[in-house]
């Protein structure tokens, strides 16, 4: 399998990249910072330096062409302002979708966030305004990307991410109660979804009791 990961230096993305590379898959890691290239190479990932906040659709399409799937795991990150929530969490996700369509890559795996549905009702009372913009940007990206007939999209909304060791057991469904999930398990779920060829699904992901393979197989 040949997989292109946007935001490849992120914590979940690096875990996914290592899982793929260790079993012999080809992994392209899209990053904007050339200083991150060495880390990706050490993981067995081929770095592609490309800034998704300024690149053209054709540039990104050229980078992902020939891939079997693309994964959007980028994010503006903590400490970034409202503007970058729009340019990364929404804009870059849509750019990757445009590029995947142009390159003829149908499987698109979008890492979103639990809580985005709150954004449909505006900003909940007491919520940090920057986090509210983050959720709004993620939701806008979901709403633009999921219905595209040229893509086979799966949206994964993890709960609060932790660095606890993965358990290999999760709850993976639509409309589950908010909770936590180790980054290890998020990466393992993404890998299982890629292998299963799951399409047209929107699921929340938290820790649970179901083995990951069974949780993915149970998706409609």
FIKE-208525 format. One record per residue: residue in one letter; x, y, z of N, C-alpha, C, O in turn. Coordinates in steps of 0.001 Angstrom, whole numbers, padded with zeros to 6 digits, always signed. Example, Ala and Ser with C-alpha at 12.3 -4.5 7.8 and 13.67 -1.06 7.14 Angstrom:
BEGIN
A+013190-005690+007800+012300-004500+007800+013200-003300+007800+014236-003319+008465S+012850-002250+007080+013670-001060+007140+012900+000030+007870+013409+001138+008039
This chain:
BEGIN
X+000846-001192+000000+000000+000000+000000+000885+001247+000000+001943+001274+000629X+000444+002252-000698+001151+003531-000748+000207+004587-000161-000873+004826-000702X+000611+005210+000933-000259+006131+001662+000440+007473+001825+001608+007532+002211X-000279+008546+001528+000233+009903+001737-000462+010482+002968-001690+010494+003062X+000353+010959+003908-000169+011501+005161+000151+012988+005235+001319+013376+005213X-000878+013819+005323-000689+015259+005508-000591+015550+007001-001354+015013+007804X+000366+016412+007361+000618+016657+008777+001393+015504+009385+001143+015103+010522X+002340+014972+008613+002966+013694+008951+003861+013739+010180+004252+012689+010690X+004194+014932+010669+005042+015019+011859+004221+015098+013140+004790+015153+014231X+002907+015104+013031+002068+015129+014223+002168+013819+014994+002665+012815+014483X+001689+013848+016224+001896+012693+017088+001131+011453+016626+001682+010352+016632X-000110+011616+016232-000851+010475+015695-000289+010077+014335-000126+008890+014052X+000005+011053+013504+000498+010776+012154+001808+010004+012177+001991+009079+011386X+002726+010369+013074+003989+009636+013138+003764+008196+013584+004424+007282+013089X+002855+007992+014499+002539+006619+014914+001994+005818+013744+002370+004662+013550X+001100+006431+012958+000557+005743+011797+001650+005471+010767+001728+004377+010208X+002485+006466+010523+003570+006292+009566+004485+005139+009936+004890+004359+009074X+004810+005030+011219+005678+003928+011662+004990+002578+011496+005622+001607+011080X+003688+002510+011821+002965+001253+011659+002978+000798+010196+003203-000378+009907X+002741+001719+009298+002730+001383+007876+004119+000988+007388+004282-000019+006699X+005111+001785+007749+006467+001544+007256+007025+000221+007774+007717-000492+007046X+006727-000106+009025+007286-001332+009617+006787-002597+008938+007455-003630+008978X+005639-002523+008329+005136-003723+007653+005425-003692+006157+004994-004575+005415X+006159-002667+005719+006624-002635+004343+005848-001767+003390+006125-001768+002190X+004871-001017+003897+004144-000099+003022+004995+001127+002705+005929+001458+003435X+004660+001786+001617+005319+003040+001236+004520+004195+001813+003312+004295+001597X+005196+005064+002545+004515+006178+003209+005161+007486+002775+006374+007663+002889X+004339+008394+002277+004779+009750+001951+004291+010674+003054+003099+010710+003359X+005205+011415+003648+004842+012302+004741+004907+013754+004325+005993+014297+004122X+003741+014396+004195+003694+015805+003799+003875+016682+005033+003093+016609+005980X+004917+017510+005009+005219+018421+006111+005621+019765+005534+006139+019847+004420X+005378+020822+006304+005769+022146+005821+007138+022567+006314+007763+023457+005737X+007607+021931+007380+008890+022303+007983+009970+021321+007554+009907+020147+007918X+010964+021774+006786+012014+020849+006345+012828+020270+007496+013458+019224+007340X+012823+020931+008640+013551+020402+009794+012949+019093+010306+013598+018369+011062X+011727+018786+009904+011067+017560+010352+011384+016359+009466+011018+015229+009789X+012063+016605+008355+012319+015529+007386+013130+014388+008002+012840+013217+007755X+014129+014719+008790+014992+013679+009360+014210+012754+010287+014447+011546+010300X+013280+013309+011062+012457+012473+011946+011633+011478+011140+011515+010310+011510X+011066+011953+010037+010252+011071+009214+011101+009981+008575+010694+008821+008521X+012267+010351+008096+013151+009355+007495+013517+008273+008508+013605+007093+008167X+013731+008687+009760+014040+007713+010810+012870+006775+011062+013064+005639+011495X+011658+007245+010791+010464+006412+010949+010240+005485+009760+009372+004614+009807X+011017+005665+008697+010785+004902+007476+009824+005561+006521+009327+004926+005591X+009557+006847+006748+008618+007621+005938+009391+008537+005001+010385+009143+005402X+008943+008641+003763+009571+009538+002794+008993+010942+002950+007805+011143+002696X+009804+011919+003363+009256+013268+003567+009025+013996+002244+009805+013886+001298X+007927+014741+002219+007625+015624+001095+007357+016999+001701+006343+017200+002369X+008260+017937+001468+008124+019263+002066+007176+020089+001211+007480+020435+000070X+006022+020395+001789+004967+021090+001055+004064+021781+002065+003533+021138+002970X+003891+023069+001914+003070+023843+002842+001637+023881+002328+001351+024529+001321X+000744+023192+003013-000644+023118+002557-001413+024418+002777-002565+024528+002358X-000803+025389+003418-001447+026699+003540-001137+027602+002350-001752+028656+002193X-000187+027195+001516+000174+028041+000374+000304+027256-000932+000371+027869-001997X+000342+025944-000886+000519+025137-002093-000720+025190-002981-001826+025464-002514X-000516+024924-004258-001628+024856-005202-002194+023435-005233-001563+022488-004765X-003385+023312-005790-003994+021995-005939-003100+021099-006787-002920+019922-006474X-002541+021654-007860-001698+020844-008738-000447+020358-008008-000024+019218-008201X+000144+021201-007180+001344+020793-006438+001032+019629-005501+001794+018667-005416X-000087+019727-004808-000453+018655-003879-000855+017405-004656-000522+016291-004250X-001563+017577-005760-001952+016425-006585-000728+015684-007088-000703+014454-007092X+000285+016423-007512+001525+015789-007966+002179+014996-006840+002764+013939-007076X+002076+015511-005612+002708+014849-004475+002007+013547-004109+002666+012586-003711X+000689+013499-004235-000057+012317-003783-000410+011359-004920-000927+010269-004672X-000139+011750-006146-000506+010903-007287+000159+009536-007173+001338+009438-006831X-000594+008495-007460-000079+007136-007355-000296+006507-005996+000002+005328-005808X-000817+007279-005033-001098+006733-003706-002381+005905-003737-003256+006109-004578X-002463+004971-002802-003683+004181-002648-004673+004852-001713-005858+004519-001713X-004188+005802-000910-005052+006526+000027-004322+007765+000508-003092+007829+000492X-005103+008753+000938-004536+009928+001603-005163+010040+002986-006324+009686+003194X-004373+010537+003916-004811+010735+005295-004549+012179+005676-003428+012669+005536X-005584+012868+006161-005383+014229+006656-005305+014173+008166-006311+013972+008846X-004089+014355+008691-003869+014342+010137-003205+015633+010589-002607+015687+011664X-003310+016674+009768-002699+017958+010093-003591+018746+011034-004783+018467+011168X-003001+019725+011674-003755+020626+012534-002915+021836+012861-001686+021766+012892X-003582+022944+013105-002849+024166+013432-002110+024027+014754-001086+024677+014966X-002622+023185+015640-001923+022922+016893-002263+023910+017980-002752+025008+017711X-001995+023504+019235-002265+024399+020366-001403+025642+020293-000246+025590+019877X-001975+026743+020696-001223+027994+020684-001373+028790+019406-001002+029963+019365X-001914+028177+018353-002142+028929+017118-003434+029723+017262-004321+029358+018033X-003523+030798+016519-004690+031664+016613-005839+031188+015755-005757+030157+015087X-006915+031961+015786-008116+031595+015047-007870+031486+013549-008432+030610+012892X-007033+032369+012999-006838+032388+011550-006305+031057+011040-006733+030584+009987X-005377+030448+011770-004785+029192+011296-005724+028005+011483-005549+026975+010833X-006706+028133+012353-007726+027084+012406-008450+027005+011059-008766+025918+010576X-008703+028161+010468-009381+028193+009176-008463+027725+008046-008887+026967+007173X-007211+028175+008060-006327+027851+006941-005807+026419+006982-005499+025845+005938X-005704+025837+008175-005202+024461+008277-006348+023475+008463-006570+022615+007611X-007075+023593+009565-008072+022587+009911-009221+022530+008916-009848+021485+008749X-009498+023644+008256-010490+023634+007178-009818+023696+005814-009976+022786+005000X-009074+024760+005564-008548+025009+004231-007630+023916+003715-007775+023474+002575X-006689+023474+004536-005742+022450+004083-006430+021104+003883-006064+020346+002985X-007429+020804+004720-008168+019551+004559-008913+019536+003225-008934+018518+002533X-009517+020656+002871-010237+020741+001600-009260+020717+000431-009537+020104-000600X-008121+021382+000589-007108+021359-000468-006660+019929-000754-006531+019539-001914X-006424+019148+000297-006015+017760+000092-007114+016976-000621-006821+016134-001470X-008363+017243-000288-009469+016571-000975-009497+016946-002455-009671+016083-003316X-009325+018234-002747-009282+018676-004146-008149+017972-004894-008322+017498-006017X-006993+017916-004244-005816+017313-004877-005997+015812-005074-005610+015270-006109X-006584+015138-004085-006804+013701-004215-007736+013404-005380-007498+012476-006154X-008795+014192-005502-009707+014009-006634-008973+014211-007950-009130+013423-008883X-008175+015262-008022-007457+015546-009268-006469+014433-009600-006242+014125-010770X-005884+013833-008569-004891+012786-008783-005523+011404-008926-004824+010427-009193X-006835+011318-008751-007514+010040-008884-007328+009112-007701-007376+007890-007848X-007114+009693-006522-006970+008902-005299-008293+008995-004541-008627+010058-004017X-009038+007914-004476-010377+007982-003892-010388+007888-002356-011055+008703-001719X-009685+006937-001738-009788+006816-000274-009201+008032+000439-008034+008373+000244X-010011+008676+001257-009607+009876+002000-010011+009665+003458-011193+009537+003776X-009019+009630+004328-009245+009426+005754-008978+010746+006470-007844+011225+006494X-010021+011332+007052-009936+012646+007686-009986+012492+009197-010966+011982+009740X-008934+012931+009877-008924+012933+011334-009525+014249+011800-008937+015312+011601X-010682+014177+012413-011399+015356+012878-011334+015405+014406-010278+015155+014987X-012439+015720+015051-012437+015837+016511-013827+015580+017055-014821+016001+016463X-013896+014899+018168-015168+014787+018873-015611+016183+019301-014786+017029+019643X-016890+016407+019280-017411+017703+019691-017749+018632+018558-018311+019703+018785X-017412+018239+017310-017669+019167+016202-019155+019438+016009-019526+020510+015532X-020006+018490+016369-021440+018722+016196-021930+019892+017049-022935+020526+016728X-021207+020172+018143-021575+021341+018946-021505+022619+018132-022239+023572+018395X-020620+022639+017141-020430+023841+016337-021656+024168+015498-021824+025313+015077X-022512+023188+015247-023731+023463+014473-024685+024373+015237-025501+025073+014637X-024580+024361+016558-025459+025188+017380-024770+026466+017859-025286+027151+018741X-023612+026791+017288-022885+027976+017722-021898+027630+018822-021568+026461+019022X-021433+028629+019526-020425+028440+020566-021097+028149+021898-021822+028996+022420X-020865+026952+022463-021459+026653+023773-020975+027623+024837-019832+028077+024797X-021826+027934+025767-021475+028862+026842-020274+028337+027613-020226+027172+028009X-019324+029208+027814-018140+028860+028581-017020+028221+027786-015934+028020+028330X-017239+027890+026511-016187+027266+025705-015146+028305+025295-015490+029437+024955X-013895+027921+025328-012824+028789+024847-013105+029187+023396-013353+028314+022564X-013072+030485+023073-013466+030911+021725-012558+030376+020621-013021+030112+019512X-011271+030214+020919-010370+029679+019894-010682+028208+019640-010644+027748+018499X-010992+027471+020709-011364+026070+020526-012682+025968+019755-012870+025049+018958X-013579+026901+019992-014841+026910+019247-014585+027103+017752-015226+026456+016924X-013659+027984+017410-013313+028192+016001-012692+026925+015416-012953+026574+014265X-011874+026244+016211-011280+024974+015790-012363+023966+015425-012292+023326+014376X-013370+023824+016292-014452+022899+016005-015238+023319+014767-015630+022480+013956X-015463+024620+014629-016182+025110+013455-015416+024805+012174-016007+024418+011166X-014085+024984+012218-013257+024711+011042-013279+023227+010691-013378+022866+009518X-013187+022371+011698-013243+020931+011460-014597+020535+010860-014660+019735+009927X-015670+021100+011401-016999+020772+010907-017179+021234+009462-017745+020508+008644X-016708+022423+009147-016812+022918+007778-016070+021997+006814-016548+021717+005715X-014899+021531+007237-014143+020606+006390-014924+019309+006174-015010+018813+005050X-015484+018769+007234-016280+017542+007118-017432+017730+006132-017661+016894+005258X-018146+018832+006285-019340+019064+005470-019012+019252+003996-019841+018961+003134X-017807+019738+003701-017403+019926+002306-016891+018623+001703-017148+018334+000535X-016171+017840+002494-015453+016687+001949-016315+015433+001864-016250+014714+000867X-017124+015155+002890-017838+013879+002948-018731+013617+001741-018746+012493+001239X-019488+014624+001247-020438+014287+000172-019814+014156-001214-020537+013906-002178X-018512+014313-001346-017923+014332-002690-017979+012953-003345-017465+011984-002787X-018591+012857-004512-018689+011551-005178-017354+011029-005674-017214+009832-005927X-016371+011906-005816-015067+011471-006303-014158+010929-005225-013030+010532-005517X-014623+010901-003970-013813+010412-002854-014582+009349-002075-015811+009372-002001X-013836+008432-001508-014377+007466-000550-013882+007903+000824-012778+007551+001239X-014704+008665+001515-014266+009369+002711-014668+008655+003990-015786+008156+004118X-013736+008617+004932-014028+008184+006289-013562+009290+007231-012414+009729+007158X-014448+009740+008113-014127+010773+009086-014064+010129+010464-015018+009496+010917X-012922+010303+011119-012719+009763+012463-012621+010930+013430-011805+011835+013253X-013467+010896+014460-013485+011965+015467-013001+011404+016808-013807+010899+017590X-011711+011486+017079-011227+010966+018360-011658+011865+019521-011902+013059+019351X-011742+011261+020693-011942+012030+021915-010648+012686+022348-009740+012881+021539X-010562+013028+023625-009348+013677+024129-008178+012713+024025-008231+011590+024527X-007116+013175+023362-005974+012313+023098-005050+012245+024310-004806+013246+024983X-004544+011043+024572-003591+010862+025660-002358+010134+025137-002369+009562+024047X-001307+010168+025933-000081+009444+025596+000023+008129+026354+001097+007532+026421X-001086+007675+026923-001094+006371+027574-000818+005281+026540-001138+005452+025364X-000229+004166+026965-000045+003056+026016-001381+002589+025455-002382+002551+026170X-001393+002237+024191-002615+001744+023588-003045+000417+024184-002215-000384+024613X-004338+000196+024208-004886-001055+024733-005341-001997+023629-005531-003192+023858X-005516-001444+022414-006049-002254+021327-007540-002476+021400-008096-003252+020623X-008204-001788+022348-009651-001923+022519-010290-000540+022538-009818+000366+023224X-011362-000391+021780-011942+000934+021574-013461+000849+021493-014043-000232+021402X-014079+002018+021527-015466+002186+021102-015428+003035+019841-014904+004149+019860X-015971+002528+018759-015904+003179+017454-017300+003146+016845-017742+002115+016337X-017987+004279+016901-019365+004339+016411-019755+005803+016256-018973+006700+016570X-020954+006032+015777-021448+007402+015639-022308+007743+016848-023233+007007+017191X-021994+008873+017496-022810+009325+018604-022453+008722+019943-023334+008541+020783X-021178+008403+020174-020787+007829+021457-020502+008946+022465-020304+010104+022096X-020486+008570+023732-020243+009536+024798-018794+009998+024774-017886+009223+024474X-018591+011279+025096-017246+011851+025063-016331+011107+026031-016748+010705+027117X-015072+010931+025614-014100+010252+026460-012696+010463+025943-012447+011334+025110X-011782+009657+026447-010375+009748+026071-009989+008554+025206-010691+007544+025156X-008857+008697+024531-008325+007590+023745-006825+007800+023559-006409+008911+023230X-006002+006776+023759-004564+006922+023516-004261+007155+022037-004937+006621+021158X-003254+007945+021789-002840+008177+020403-002439+006877+019721-002664+006710+018523X-001849+005957+020473-001496+004659+019898-002722+003981+019287-002656+003439+018183X-003832+004018+020009-005035+003357+019513-005656+004101+018336-006231+003477+017443X-005544+005425+018326-006045+006177+017166-005289+005755+015914-005898+005487+014877X-003970+005696+016007-003178+005281+014847-003532+003870+014411-003625+003594+013214X-003730+002973+015371-004079+001592+015033-005447+001511+014362-005646+000698+013459X-006382+002340+014792-007697+002376+014151-007583+002908+012724-008211+002368+011813X-006796+003952+012522-006611+004488+011178-006033+003425+010248-006470+003292+009105X-005057+002676+010734-004475+001603+009936-005528+000555+009591-005612+000110+008446X-006325+000163+010571-007354-000851+010329-008399-000366+009333-008886-001146+008515X-008745+000916+009398-009708+001475+008443-009138+001478+007027-009848+001175+006068X-007866+001819+006899-007229+001779+005581-007243+000361+005025-007546+000155+003850X-006917-000607+005861-006874-001996+005407-008262-002509+005035-008409-003285+004090X-009284-002072+005784-010638-002572+005558-011306-001939+004349-012290-002466+003830X-010766-000797+003895-011409-000106+002777-012746+000497+003135-013616+000639+002276X-012918+000855+004399-014165+001463+004856-014423+002766+004109-013490+003527+003854X-015673+003029+003756-016003+004253+003027-017257+004890+003602-018080+004230+004236X-017379+006197+003364-018605+006953+003671-019076+006728+005099-020228+006366+005337X-018168+006946+006049-018498+006755+007459-018027+007961+008261-017009+008579+007952X-018797+008279+009301-018408+009297+010276-018521+008645+011647-019615+008271+012070X-017396+008505+012344-017403+007757+013600-016620+008508+014674-015618+009168+014397X-017110+008386+015909-016365+008865+017071-015524+007715+017615-015862+006543+017452X-014424+008080+018263-013473+007078+018731-013018+007411+020146-012447+008473+020391X-013277+006494+021072-012784+006607+022447-012345+005215+022888-012589+004227+022195X-011704+005150+024030-011326+003853+024577-012578+003045+024887-013635+003605+025182X-012449+001728+024818-013591+000865+025074-013163-000558+025304-012043-000817+025744X-014055-001487+025008-013809-002895+025279-013711-003749+024019-013404-004938+024108X-013962-003174+022862-013995-003952+021624-012630-003948+020944-012065-002875+020729X-012085-005104+020603-010833-005130+019847-010953-004304+018566-012001-004284+017922X-009882-003637+018215-009934-002702+017092-010419-003376+015811-011260-002815+015109X-009918-004543+015497-010334-005230+014269-011834-005485+014269-012494-005330+013242X-012368-005872+015411-013817-006143+015501-014616-004853+015386-015671-004827+014753X-014114-003779+015999-014815-002493+015950-014897-001978+014526-015935-001458+014116X-013823-002114+013770-013831-001669+012383-014721-002568+011535-015459-002081+010679X-014656-003856+011762-015473-004802+010971-016963-004584+011213-017782-004888+010345X-017323-004060+012387-018735-003860+012719-019321-002606+012099-020537-002417+012142X-018497-001744+011524-019023-000519+010922-019898-000861+009725-019597-001793+008980X-020978-000111+009539-021854-000403+008388-021175-000071+007080-021765-000254+006015
